Amino acid sequence: MELPYGVYILLCNDNTYYTGYTTNIESRTKAHNKGEVGFTKTRLPVKLVHLSLFENKQKAYDFERYLKTGTGIAFRNKRLV
């Protein structure tokens, strides 16, 4: 079973985190490290610290949105990174 939708967390060089959604983690992390993503372009290099895979696009999107809330950030810090 292929799980095509991913929610990822990157650790930036300034110790901040970036949370995003992708269908291709390899090309997405390369884009971040090439400076092609606004938030991370001044925080290079970035390192992948967590990846959650989903078969359902909406569930992946919902999880990404949750991780960007106050309780989601607390969950990230305690359980994922």
C-alpha positions as CSV (number, residue, x, y, z in Angstrom):
1,M,0.0,0.0,0.0
2,E,1.4,3.3,-1.0
3,L,0.9,6.3,1.2
4,P,1.3,9.3,-1.2
5,Y,0.6,12.2,1.1
6,G,3.1,13.4,3.7
7,V,3.3,15.9,6.5
8,Y,6.8,16.8,7.3
9,I,8.7,18.8,9.9
10,L,12.0,20.5,9.2
11,L,14.5,21.8,11.7
12,C,16.0,25.0,10.4
13,N,19.5,26.3,11.0
14,D,18.2,28.9,13.5
15,N,16.4,26.1,15.5
16,T,13.0,27.0,14.3
17,Y,10.6,24.4,12.8
18,Y,8.8,24.4,9.5
19,T,5.8,22.2,9.0
20,G,4.5,21.4,5.5
21,Y,2.6,19.0,3.2
22,T,3.9,17.2,0.2
23,T,3.4,14.3,-2.2
24,N,7.2,14.0,-2.9
25,I,9.4,14.4,0.1
26,E,12.7,14.1,-1.8
27,S,12.0,17.0,-4.2
28,R,10.4,19.1,-1.5
29,T,13.4,18.9,0.9
30,K,15.7,19.7,-2.1
31,A,13.6,22.7,-2.9
32,H,13.9,23.9,0.7
33,N,17.7,23.4,0.7
34,K,18.0,25.3,-2.6
35,G,16.3,28.3,-1.1
36,E,13.2,28.0,-3.2
37,V,10.8,28.2,-0.2
38,G,10.2,31.6,1.3
39,F,10.2,30.8,5.0
40,T,13.3,28.6,5.0
41,K,15.4,30.4,2.4
42,T,17.1,32.5,5.1
43,R,17.3,29.5,7.5
44,L,19.4,27.1,5.6
45,P,20.4,24.3,5.8
46,V,17.2,22.5,6.9
47,K,17.0,18.9,8.2
48,L,14.0,16.6,8.0
49,V,13.2,15.5,11.6
50,H,9.7,14.0,11.1
51,L,7.5,12.6,8.3
52,S,4.0,11.3,8.7
53,L,2.4,9.5,5.7
54,F,-1.3,9.3,4.9
55,E,-3.3,7.6,2.1
56,N,-6.0,10.3,2.4
57,K,-5.2,13.8,1.2
58,Q,-7.7,15.5,3.6
59,K,-6.3,13.7,6.7
60,A,-2.8,14.8,5.7
61,Y,-4.0,18.4,5.3
62,D,-5.9,18.3,8.6
63,F,-2.9,17.0,10.4
64,E,-0.7,19.7,8.9
65,R,-3.1,22.4,10.0
66,Y,-3.3,20.9,13.5
67,L,0.4,20.9,13.9
68,K,0.4,24.7,13.2
69,T,-2.0,25.4,16.2
70,G,-0.9,26.0,19.8
71,T,-1.8,22.4,20.9
72,G,-0.3,21.0,17.7
73,I,3.0,22.8,18.4
74,A,3.0,21.4,22.0
75,F,2.3,17.9,20.6
76,R,5.1,18.3,18.0
77,N,7.6,19.4,20.7
78,K,6.6,16.6,23.1
79,R,6.0,13.6,20.7
80,L,7.5,14.2,17.3
81,V,10.8,16.1,17.5
